[in-house]
Amino acid sequence: MHDAFIHDVVIAGAGPVGLFLACELRLAGVAVVVLERAADPHAPLKQLPFGMRGLSLPTIDAFHRRGLLQALTTPHPSTEEAPPHWKLQPRAAGGHFAGIQFHRDRIDDSRWPWRLPGPVEPPLTTDMQHIETVVAARAEALGVQLMRGVNVDVDGVAQSDDAVTISAAGRTLRARWLVACDGGRSTVRKAAGFTFAGTEPEFTGYSADLTIAEPNPLTPGRHYTAAGMYTYQRPGIVAMADFDGGACHRMREITREHVQSVLRRVSGTDVSVTALQLAATWTDRAFQAEAYRKGRVLLAGDAAHVHSPLGGQGLNLGLGDAMNLGWKLAATIRGDAPPGLLDSYHAERHPLGAQVLDWSRAQVAVMRPGPGSRALAAILAELIDTRDGAAYVAERVWGVSLRYALGATHPLAGRSAPEFSFNDGSRLGEHLRGGRGVLVDFSATAALREIAGQHHRLNYLAADAADTLGLAALLVRPDGVVAWAGADAGDLPELEQAAGRWFGRKR
């Protein structure tokens, strides 16, 4: 790395968020270098069962719209030795809130009139290592410069009007833009002076692979006790929440004796742990950056927000950041971004991040030891087992309710675009593979073709579908979000305004 060379974008962190963002930028022709501390991307905690992740609808849509869904759903070597407890139940589980499951047969999807079935329906589960492998292969194919084994412990960040300089371990790197995707302890975020605020943890969480002596007193499944919560999966996979204020997270060595002591206290049994194969800790600390952009430095993923892994929304939130930011930053670098486009990244994603943090905090409140929390959990379980209750929780967990406040009048505006199946056999997602926006015209109106031709990176698609949801046309951003929709293709002023706001007018 040389001082005189300036990259378009440097991304710190080659996890799924950093890699996905790099792919988005390369798709738009931007030069990207990704720096990653770990020399080897593989790690036991990224594999099943600890690396299991449930993917939300916006994440499934994002992978579909970039042509990665088939690779993601292809069977791979990292398979479970035994299915988790929720897969052994007679009713198909859709997810959970604080361990209270909702079931697919209870969901009233008539509440979602603007949604059409996609190629894969939730819940879709995979593991972190498989996600990284798929996205890394895509990044390599697109020509992303990926540098592993590089110390990204940033000592300082200095900005000028046209560049940002990063100092790390005696090296200097210059870029037009820097994006921190380096996790909850982001050194880039700290060096750039972002304010990171929130609530401190109530518990230390444990994920462990144990050998347990017989007779084994633990019962498979999730259990709430007077001291916390634990989940057990045979033969020795354990997750625990010990309400100690987060005192043991990264504060002491995780030994067999320590894990056994915590497990005995939380489970209320005399379980004996004879060997500890693997263990990690985590907490419910919930913090968020007050701004996602500071000059030429941006935050995404855990660098922008951290919370407990309850419900598995952290990865989905981070990938949503990458999908939202990529095309906006690329347009800014190309010089064809309309005014305020890059600032809309914070405006759209920060409120959603705050919602997820509160969703996490609410689950912790239900999980706390004590009769009050158990009584609250019992009431919530009854509500979640109703059709409206299950649909509400599914909306939040699956991301169906995601909607940006774009100011357009149609109720579909700001939502993920319906996955229209066109009469020529194609799907809408396939028309978004190139990372360009699409103006879908079900009415074949000449004026709409003309509007599309006046704006940067906006394709025109005259198509017909068996179910158009009563629409004459809709404008879809590169990230798959509906910017405008209308039942009358002749009502053009709002469409022209939306096209100019998101795509910029050609000179």
C-alpha positions as CSV (number, residue, x, y, z in Angstrom):
1,M,0.0,0.0,0.0
2,H,1.4,3.4,-1.0
3,D,0.6,6.8,0.2
4,A,0.2,8.3,-3.4
5,F,-2.4,5.7,-4.5
6,I,-6.1,6.6,-3.8
7,H,-8.7,3.9,-3.9
8,D,-12.3,4.7,-4.6
9,V,-13.5,2.9,-1.5
10,V,-11.7,1.0,1.3
11,I,-13.9,-1.3,3.3
12,A,-12.6,-2.4,6.7
13,G,-13.9,-5.9,7.4
14,A,-14.6,-8.9,5.1
15,G,-17.6,-10.4,6.9
16,P,-20.8,-10.9,5.0
17,V,-21.7,-7.2,5.2
18,G,-18.3,-5.9,4.0
19,L,-18.2,-8.4,1.2
20,F,-21.8,-7.8,0.1
21,L,-21.2,-4.0,0.0
22,A,-18.0,-4.6,-2.0
23,C,-20.0,-6.6,-4.5
24,E,-22.6,-3.8,-4.8
25,L,-19.9,-1.2,-5.5
26,R,-18.1,-3.3,-8.0
27,L,-21.4,-4.1,-9.8
28,A,-21.6,-0.3,-10.3
29,G,-18.0,-0.1,-11.6
30,V,-16.4,1.3,-8.4
31,A,-12.9,0.2,-7.5
32,V,-12.9,-1.4,-4.0
33,V,-10.3,-2.8,-1.6
34,V,-11.4,-4.8,1.4
35,L,-9.1,-5.2,4.4
36,E,-9.6,-8.1,6.7
37,R,-7.6,-8.9,9.9
38,A,-8.2,-12.7,9.8
39,A,-5.9,-14.6,7.4
40,D,-8.3,-17.6,7.3
41,P,-12.0,-16.9,6.8
42,H,-13.1,-20.2,8.3
43,A,-13.9,-20.6,12.0
44,P,-15.8,-23.2,14.0
45,L,-18.2,-20.5,15.4
46,K,-19.3,-19.7,11.8
47,Q,-20.3,-23.3,11.2
48,L,-23.4,-25.1,12.3
49,P,-24.8,-25.2,14.9
50,F,-23.3,-22.0,16.3
51,G,-23.2,-20.2,13.0
52,M,-26.8,-20.8,12.2
53,R,-28.6,-17.8,10.8
54,G,-32.2,-17.2,9.8
55,L,-32.5,-15.0,6.8
56,S,-35.3,-12.4,6.6
57,L,-37.4,-11.6,3.5
58,P,-35.4,-8.5,2.7
59,T,-32.2,-10.6,2.8
60,I,-33.7,-13.4,0.7
61,D,-34.8,-10.7,-1.7
62,A,-31.4,-9.2,-1.8
63,F,-29.7,-12.5,-2.6
64,H,-32.3,-13.3,-5.3
65,R,-32.0,-9.8,-6.9
66,R,-28.2,-10.3,-7.2
67,G,-28.4,-13.9,-8.5
68,L,-27.0,-15.5,-5.4
69,L,-30.0,-17.2,-3.9
70,Q,-29.4,-20.5,-5.7
71,A,-25.8,-20.8,-4.5
72,L,-27.0,-19.9,-1.0
73,T,-29.7,-22.6,-0.9
74,T,-27.5,-25.3,-2.5
75,P,-26.6,-28.0,0.1
76,H,-23.0,-27.6,1.4
77,P,-20.7,-29.7,3.6
78,S,-21.4,-27.8,6.8
79,T,-24.5,-29.8,7.9
80,E,-26.1,-30.4,11.3
81,E,-25.3,-33.6,13.2
82,A,-28.8,-33.3,14.8
83,P,-31.6,-30.9,14.0
84,P,-32.3,-28.1,16.6
85,H,-35.2,-28.7,19.0
86,W,-37.6,-26.4,17.1
87,K,-37.3,-28.6,13.9
88,L,-38.5,-31.6,15.8
89,Q,-41.9,-30.2,16.7
90,P,-45.1,-31.3,14.9
91,R,-45.9,-27.7,13.9
92,A,-43.6,-25.8,11.5
93,A,-42.0,-23.0,13.4
94,G,-41.6,-19.6,11.8
95,G,-39.3,-18.0,14.4
96,H,-39.5,-16.7,17.9
97,F,-39.7,-13.7,20.2
98,A,-37.7,-14.2,23.4
99,G,-37.9,-18.0,22.8
100,I,-41.7,-17.9,22.3
101,Q,-42.3,-19.5,19.0
102,F,-44.8,-18.5,16.3
103,H,-46.0,-21.1,13.8
104,R,-46.6,-20.9,10.1
105,D,-50.1,-22.3,10.4
106,R,-51.1,-19.4,12.6
107,I,-49.9,-16.6,10.3
108,D,-52.6,-14.6,8.6
109,D,-50.8,-13.4,5.5
110,S,-53.9,-11.5,4.2
111,R,-52.4,-8.6,6.3
112,W,-49.8,-8.3,3.6
113,P,-51.8,-7.3,0.4
114,W,-48.7,-5.9,-1.4
115,R,-46.6,-9.0,-1.2
116,L,-46.3,-11.8,-3.7
117,P,-44.6,-15.1,-3.1
118,G,-40.9,-15.2,-3.9
119,P,-38.7,-18.1,-5.1
120,V,-37.9,-19.0,-1.5
121,E,-40.2,-18.4,1.5
122,P,-39.0,-17.8,5.0
123,P,-37.8,-19.1,7.3
124,L,-34.6,-19.8,5.4
125,T,-31.7,-21.0,7.6
126,T,-28.1,-21.4,6.7
127,D,-24.8,-20.8,8.4
128,M,-22.4,-17.8,8.5
129,Q,-19.6,-19.7,6.8
130,H,-21.7,-20.6,3.9
131,I,-23.0,-17.1,3.5
132,E,-19.4,-15.7,3.5
133,T,-18.2,-18.4,1.0
134,V,-21.0,-17.5,-1.4
135,V,-20.5,-13.7,-1.2
136,A,-16.7,-14.0,-1.3
137,A,-16.9,-16.0,-4.5
138,R,-19.1,-13.3,-5.9
139,A,-16.7,-10.6,-4.8
140,E,-13.7,-12.4,-6.5
141,A,-15.7,-12.8,-9.7
142,L,-16.5,-9.1,-9.8
143,G,-12.8,-8.1,-9.2
144,V,-12.9,-7.0,-5.6
145,Q,-9.4,-6.6,-4.2
146,L,-9.5,-8.6,-0.9
147,M,-6.5,-8.4,1.4
148,R,-6.6,-10.9,4.2
149,G,-4.3,-11.0,7.2
150,V,-4.0,-7.2,7.3
151,N,-4.0,-5.4,10.6
152,V,-7.0,-3.1,10.5
153,D,-6.6,-1.8,14.0
154,V,-6.8,1.8,12.9
155,D,-4.7,4.4,14.7
156,G,-6.2,7.4,13.1
157,V,-8.4,8.8,10.4
158,A,-7.8,12.1,8.7
159,Q,-10.2,13.7,6.2
160,S,-9.8,16.3,3.4
161,D,-12.3,17.6,0.9
162,D,-11.6,14.8,-1.5
163,A,-10.0,11.9,0.4
164,V,-9.7,10.1,3.7
165,T,-6.4,8.9,5.1
166,I,-6.2,5.8,7.3
167,S,-3.3,5.0,9.6
168,A,-2.9,1.4,10.8
169,A,0.2,-0.3,12.2
170,G,2.6,2.1,10.6
171,R,0.9,2.0,7.2
172,T,-1.0,4.7,5.4
173,L,-3.8,4.1,3.0
174,R,-5.8,6.8,1.1
175,A,-9.2,6.5,-0.3
176,R,-12.0,8.7,-1.5
177,W,-14.3,6.9,0.9
178,L,-13.9,4.6,3.9
179,V,-16.6,2.2,5.1
180,A,-16.3,0.5,8.5
181,C,-17.7,-3.0,8.5
182,D,-15.3,-4.2,11.2
183,G,-17.8,-5.2,13.8
184,G,-19.1,-4.0,17.1
185,R,-15.7,-3.1,18.4
186,S,-14.9,-1.2,15.2
187,T,-11.5,0.6,15.4
188,V,-12.5,2.7,12.4
189,R,-15.6,4.0,14.2
190,K,-13.5,4.9,17.2
191,A,-10.7,6.5,15.3
192,A,-13.1,8.6,13.2
193,G,-14.8,9.9,16.4
194,F,-18.4,8.6,15.9
195,T,-20.6,8.7,19.0
196,F,-21.8,5.3,20.0
197,A,-24.5,5.2,22.6
198,G,-27.0,2.8,24.1
199,T,-27.8,0.5,27.0
200,E,-25.4,-1.7,28.9
201,P,-25.9,-5.5,29.1
202,E,-28.0,-7.4,31.6
203,F,-26.6,-10.9,30.9
204,T,-23.6,-12.9,29.7
205,G,-24.6,-15.3,27.0
206,Y,-22.8,-18.5,26.4
207,S,-22.6,-20.8,23.3
208,A,-20.7,-24.0,24.0
209,D,-20.0,-27.5,22.7
210,L,-19.7,-29.8,25.8
211,T,-19.2,-33.4,26.7
212,I,-21.6,-34.1,29.5
213,A,-21.3,-37.1,31.9
214,E,-24.1,-39.6,32.2
215,P,-26.6,-39.6,33.6
216,N,-27.4,-36.3,31.9
217,P,-30.0,-34.2,33.8
218,L,-30.6,-31.8,30.9
219,T,-33.8,-31.9,28.8
220,P,-33.6,-30.8,25.2
221,G,-35.2,-27.5,24.3
222,R,-35.4,-24.0,25.7
223,H,-35.9,-23.6,29.5
224,Y,-36.4,-20.5,31.7
225,T,-35.2,-20.8,35.3
226,A,-34.9,-18.7,38.4
227,A,-31.4,-17.8,37.3
228,G,-31.7,-17.3,33.6
229,M,-32.3,-19.3,30.4
230,Y,-30.7,-22.2,28.7
231,T,-31.2,-24.2,25.5
232,Y,-29.9,-27.8,25.2
233,Q,-29.4,-29.8,22.1
234,R,-28.0,-33.4,22.2
235,P,-25.4,-34.5,22.6
236,G,-23.7,-31.4,24.1
237,I,-24.7,-28.1,22.4
238,V,-25.7,-25.5,25.0
239,A,-26.7,-21.9,24.9
240,M,-27.2,-19.9,28.2
241,A,-28.1,-16.5,29.4
242,D,-26.7,-15.7,32.9
243,F,-28.1,-12.4,34.2
244,D,-24.9,-11.2,35.7
245,G,-24.8,-7.7,34.0
246,G,-22.5,-9.0,31.4
247,A,-19.7,-9.5,33.9
248,C,-18.1,-12.5,32.3
249,H,-18.0,-11.4,28.7
250,R,-14.4,-11.1,27.6
251,M,-13.5,-10.5,31.3
252,R,-12.3,-14.0,32.2
253,E,-11.1,-17.2,30.6
254,I,-13.9,-19.6,29.5
255,T,-12.8,-22.8,31.1
256,R,-14.6,-26.1,31.5
257,E,-15.0,-25.4,35.3
258,H,-16.4,-22.0,34.6
259,V,-19.0,-23.2,32.0
260,Q,-20.0,-26.1,34.3
261,S,-20.5,-23.7,37.2
262,V,-22.7,-21.3,35.1
263,L,-24.6,-24.2,33.6
264,R,-25.4,-25.7,37.0
265,R,-26.6,-22.4,38.4
266,V,-28.7,-21.5,35.3
267,S,-30.2,-25.0,34.8
268,G,-30.6,-25.8,38.5
269,T,-29.1,-29.2,38.0
270,D,-25.9,-31.0,39.1
271,V,-24.8,-31.5,35.5
272,S,-21.1,-32.6,35.1
273,V,-19.1,-31.2,32.2
274,T,-16.2,-33.6,31.4
275,A,-14.8,-31.7,28.4
276,L,-15.2,-28.3,26.7
277,Q,-14.7,-28.4,22.9
278,L,-15.7,-24.9,22.0
279,A,-17.2,-21.9,23.8
280,A,-17.9,-18.2,23.2
281,T,-19.6,-15.5,25.1
282,W,-21.9,-12.6,24.1
283,T,-24.2,-10.0,25.7
284,D,-27.3,-8.1,25.2
285,R,-25.5,-4.8,25.0
286,A,-27.5,-2.5,22.6
287,F,-25.6,0.4,21.2
288,Q,-26.0,2.5,18.0
289,A,-24.0,5.2,16.2
290,E,-25.7,8.5,16.4
291,A,-24.8,9.1,12.7
292,Y,-23.9,6.5,10.0
293,R,-21.8,9.0,8.1
294,K,-19.1,11.5,9.2
295,G,-17.7,13.2,6.2
296,R,-16.1,10.5,4.0
297,V,-16.4,7.8,6.6
298,L,-19.5,5.6,6.7
299,L,-20.6,2.8,9.0
300,A,-22.5,-0.4,8.2
301,G,-23.4,-3.6,10.0
302,D,-22.2,-4.1,13.6
303,A,-19.9,-1.1,13.3
304,A,-23.1,1.0,13.2
305,H,-25.2,-1.0,15.7
306,V,-24.8,-3.9,18.1
307,H,-27.4,-5.8,20.1
308,S,-28.0,-9.3,21.4
309,P,-28.3,-12.1,18.8
310,L,-31.8,-13.0,20.0
311,G,-34.0,-13.7,17.0
312,G,-31.0,-13.5,14.6
313,Q,-31.7,-10.0,13.2
314,G,-28.1,-8.6,13.4
315,L,-26.9,-10.2,10.1
316,N,-30.1,-9.2,8.3
317,L,-29.8,-5.7,9.5
318,G,-26.2,-5.4,8.3
319,L,-26.9,-6.9,4.9
320,G,-29.8,-4.4,4.5
321,D,-27.3,-1.6,5.3
322,A,-25.0,-2.9,2.5
323,M,-27.8,-3.2,0.0
324,N,-29.1,0.3,0.8
325,L,-25.6,2.0,0.8
326,G,-23.9,0.4,-2.2
327,W,-25.8,2.0,-5.1
328,K,-26.0,5.3,-3.4
329,L,-22.3,5.5,-2.7
330,A,-21.5,4.3,-6.2
331,A,-23.7,7.0,-7.7
332,T,-21.9,9.6,-5.5
333,I,-18.5,8.4,-6.7
334,R,-19.6,8.4,-10.4
335,G,-20.9,11.9,-10.0
336,D,-24.4,11.2,-11.2
337,A,-26.1,11.1,-7.7
338,P,-29.0,13.5,-7.2
339,P,-28.7,15.9,-4.3
340,G,-29.0,14.3,-0.9
341,L,-28.8,10.7,-2.1
342,L,-26.0,9.5,0.1
343,D,-27.5,11.2,3.2
344,S,-30.6,9.1,2.6
345,Y,-28.6,6.1,3.8
346,H,-28.6,7.3,7.4
347,A,-32.1,8.7,7.1
348,E,-33.5,5.3,6.0
349,R,-31.3,2.8,7.9
350,H,-30.8,4.5,11.3
351,P,-34.6,4.4,12.3
352,L,-34.7,0.7,11.3
353,G,-31.6,0.0,13.4
354,A,-33.2,1.7,16.4
355,Q,-36.3,-0.5,16.0
356,V,-34.2,-3.6,16.0
357,L,-32.4,-2.6,19.1
358,D,-35.7,-2.0,20.9
359,W,-37.0,-5.3,19.6
360,S,-33.9,-6.9,21.2
361,R,-34.4,-5.0,24.5
362,A,-38.0,-6.1,24.7
363,Q,-37.0,-9.7,24.4
364,V,-34.5,-9.3,27.2
365,A,-37.3,-7.9,29.4
366,V,-39.4,-11.0,28.8
367,M,-36.4,-13.3,29.5
368,R,-35.4,-11.8,32.9
369,P,-35.7,-14.2,35.8
370,G,-38.6,-13.6,38.1
371,P,-42.4,-14.2,38.3
372,G,-43.2,-10.9,36.6
373,S,-41.3,-11.8,33.4
374,R,-42.7,-15.3,33.4
375,A,-46.3,-14.0,33.7
376,L,-45.6,-11.6,30.9
377,A,-44.2,-14.4,28.8
378,A,-47.3,-16.5,29.4
379,I,-49.5,-13.7,28.2
380,L,-47.4,-13.1,25.1
381,A,-47.4,-16.8,24.3
382,E,-51.2,-16.7,24.1
383,L,-51.2,-13.6,21.9
384,I,-48.5,-15.0,19.6
385,D,-50.6,-18.1,19.1
386,T,-53.4,-16.1,17.6
387,R,-53.5,-15.4,13.8
388,D,-53.0,-11.6,14.3
389,G,-50.3,-12.1,16.9
390,A,-48.4,-14.6,14.8
391,A,-48.7,-12.3,11.8
392,Y,-47.4,-9.3,13.8
393,V,-44.4,-11.1,15.1
394,A,-43.7,-12.6,11.7
395,E,-43.8,-9.1,10.2
396,R,-41.1,-8.0,12.5
397,V,-38.9,-11.1,12.5
398,W,-39.2,-11.7,8.8
399,G,-38.9,-8.1,7.8
400,V,-42.3,-7.9,6.0
401,S,-43.2,-4.7,7.7
402,L,-40.0,-2.9,6.5
403,R,-41.0,0.4,4.9
404,Y,-39.0,3.6,4.3
405,A,-40.7,6.9,4.6
406,L,-40.1,8.1,1.0
407,G,-43.0,10.6,0.9
408,A,-44.8,9.0,-2.0
409,T,-48.5,8.5,-1.6
410,H,-49.0,4.9,-2.7
411,P,-49.0,2.3,0.2
412,L,-46.4,0.2,-1.7
413,A,-43.9,3.0,-1.9
414,G,-41.0,2.5,0.5
415,R,-41.5,-1.3,0.6
416,S,-39.7,-4.1,-1.0
417,A,-41.0,-4.6,-4.5
418,P,-43.4,-7.5,-5.0
419,E,-41.8,-10.4,-6.8
420,F,-43.9,-10.1,-10.0
421,S,-43.9,-13.2,-12.3
422,F,-44.1,-11.8,-15.8
423,N,-45.8,-13.5,-18.7
424,D,-42.5,-14.0,-20.5
425,G,-41.4,-16.4,-17.7
426,S,-39.1,-13.9,-15.9
427,R,-39.4,-12.5,-12.4
428,L,-38.8,-8.9,-11.3
429,G,-35.8,-9.9,-9.3
430,E,-34.0,-11.1,-12.4
431,H,-34.3,-7.6,-13.9
432,L,-32.4,-6.1,-11.0
433,R,-29.3,-8.4,-11.3
434,G,-27.3,-5.6,-12.9
435,G,-27.8,-3.2,-10.0
436,R,-29.8,-0.7,-12.0
437,G,-33.3,0.7,-11.2
438,V,-36.3,-0.5,-13.2
439,L,-39.4,1.4,-14.3
440,V,-41.9,-1.4,-14.8
441,D,-44.7,-0.4,-17.1
442,F,-47.8,-2.7,-17.2
443,S,-49.6,-0.3,-19.6
444,A,-46.9,0.1,-22.3
445,T,-47.1,3.9,-22.1
446,A,-44.7,5.8,-24.3
447,A,-44.3,8.6,-21.8
448,L,-42.9,6.2,-19.2
449,R,-40.3,5.0,-21.6
450,E,-39.3,8.6,-22.2
451,I,-39.0,9.3,-18.5
452,A,-36.8,6.2,-18.0
453,G,-34.5,7.4,-20.7
454,Q,-33.9,10.8,-19.0
455,H,-32.4,9.3,-15.9
456,H,-29.1,7.7,-14.9
457,R,-29.0,3.9,-14.6
458,L,-32.7,3.4,-14.9
459,N,-34.0,0.6,-17.2
460,Y,-37.5,0.6,-18.8
461,L,-39.4,-2.7,-18.7
462,A,-42.7,-3.0,-20.6
463,A,-44.2,-6.2,-19.2
464,D,-47.4,-8.0,-18.3
465,A,-48.1,-10.3,-15.4
466,A,-50.9,-12.5,-14.3
467,D,-51.2,-10.5,-11.1
468,T,-50.3,-6.8,-11.3
469,L,-51.8,-6.0,-7.9
470,G,-53.9,-3.4,-9.7
471,L,-50.9,-1.3,-10.7
472,A,-50.3,0.4,-14.0
473,A,-46.6,1.0,-13.3
474,L,-44.0,1.1,-10.5
475,L,-40.5,2.6,-10.1
476,V,-38.0,0.3,-8.4
477,R,-34.7,1.4,-7.0
478,P,-31.5,-0.7,-7.5
479,D,-31.9,-2.1,-3.9
480,G,-35.4,-3.4,-4.8
481,V,-37.3,-0.7,-2.9
482,V,-40.4,0.8,-4.6
483,A,-39.8,4.5,-5.1
484,W,-43.2,5.1,-6.8
485,A,-46.3,3.1,-7.7
486,G,-49.5,4.0,-9.4
487,A,-52.7,2.6,-10.7
488,D,-52.8,5.2,-13.5
489,A,-49.8,5.5,-15.7
490,G,-51.0,8.8,-17.0
491,D,-50.5,10.5,-13.6
492,L,-46.9,11.4,-14.2
493,P,-45.8,14.4,-11.9
494,E,-45.1,12.2,-8.8
495,L,-43.3,9.6,-10.9
496,E,-41.1,12.3,-12.5
497,Q,-40.3,13.7,-9.1
498,A,-39.4,10.2,-7.7
499,A,-37.2,9.4,-10.7
500,G,-35.4,12.7,-10.3
501,R,-35.0,12.2,-6.6
502,W,-33.4,8.7,-6.8
503,F,-31.7,8.6,-10.2
504,G,-30.8,12.1,-11.2
505,R,-31.5,13.6,-14.6
506,K,-29.1,13.2,-17.5
507,R,-27.6,16.4,-18.8
